[in-house]
């Protein structure tokens, strides 16, 4: 059995879009956003580190997600903040694609206690 939790199928996440996975399903402190950037999939905490906005509602392009509220940008690969007004990174989670299954391995630092 592979590690991680199956959260979606690749067809569930249209290209250039994202879906939100409820924190309760993964045991994490924040919901997790699964992004599809030109067929590459990434997983980050869903809440922007600047304000309470859902990154899964943001714009995705060239390995970057832009927050829909104030346009802060984050690297999809690492969660690193790339532009103001955000100043703190968001957590990145390991993602495994097996066939059409998308599995998330939650970042141990972001597990709910």
Residue pairs with C-beta under 8 A, 6 or more apart in sequence:
2 96
2 98
2 103
3 96
3 103
3 105
4 94
4 95
4 96
4 103
4 104
4 105
5 25
5 26
5 103
5 104
5 105
5 106
6 101
6 102
6 103
7 21
7 25
7 26
7 32
7 34
7 102
7 103
7 104
8 19
8 21
8 34
8 102
9 100
9 101
9 102
10 36
10 41
10 97
10 100
10 101
10 102
11 100
12 19
12 102
13 19
13 34
13 35
13 36
13 41
13 102
14 36
15 36
15 37
15 38
15 39
16 36
16 37
16 38
16 60
16 61
17 35
17 36
17 60
18 33
18 34
18 35
18 36
18 55
18 56
18 57
18 58
18 60
18 65
19 33
19 34
19 56
20 31
20 32
20 33
20 34
20 46
20 54
20 56
21 31
21 32
21 33
21 34
21 104
22 31
23 29
23 30
23 31
23 32
23 112
26 32
26 104
26 106
27 106
27 111
27 112
28 45
28 93
28 106
28 107
28 110
28 111
28 112
29 110
29 111
29 112
30 45
30 46
30 47
30 91
30 110
31 45
31 46
31 47
31 54
31 56
32 43
32 44
32 45
32 46
32 93
32 104
32 106
33 43
33 44
33 45
33 46
33 54
33 55
33 56
33 65
34 41
34 42
34 43
34 56
34 95
34 102
34 104
35 41
35 42
35 43
35 44
35 56
35 60
35 65
35 76
36 60
37 60
37 61
37 62
37 63
37 76
40 63
40 76
41 95
41 97
41 102
42 76
42 77
42 92
42 95
43 92
43 93
43 94
43 95
43 104
44 55
44 65
44 74
44 76
44 79
44 90
44 91
44 92
44 93
45 55
45 79
45 90
45 91
45 93
45 110
46 54
46 55
46 56
47 53
47 54
47 55
47 90
48 54
48 55
48 67
48 69
48 70
48 72
48 74
48 86
48 90
49 72
49 81
49 86
49 87
49 88
49 89
49 90
50 67
50 69
50 70
50 72
50 85
50 86
50 87
50 88
51 69
51 70
53 67
53 68
53 69
53 70
54 68
55 65
55 67
55 74
55 90
57 68
58 65
58 66
58 67
58 68
59 65
59 66
59 68
60 66
60 76
63 75
63 76
63 77
64 73
64 74
64 75
64 76
64 82
65 73
65 74
65 76
66 72
66 73
67 73
67 74
67 86
70 85
70 86
71 83
71 85
72 81
72 83
72 84
72 85
72 86
73 81
73 82
73 83
73 86
74 80
74 81
74 82
74 86
74 89
74 90
75 82
77 92
78 89
78 92
79 89
79 90
79 91
79 92
80 89
81 87
81 88
81 89
81 90
91 107
91 109
91 110
92 107
93 104
93 105
93 106
93 107
93 110
94 104
94 105
94 107
95 102
95 103
95 104
95 105
96 102
96 103
96 104
96 105
97 103
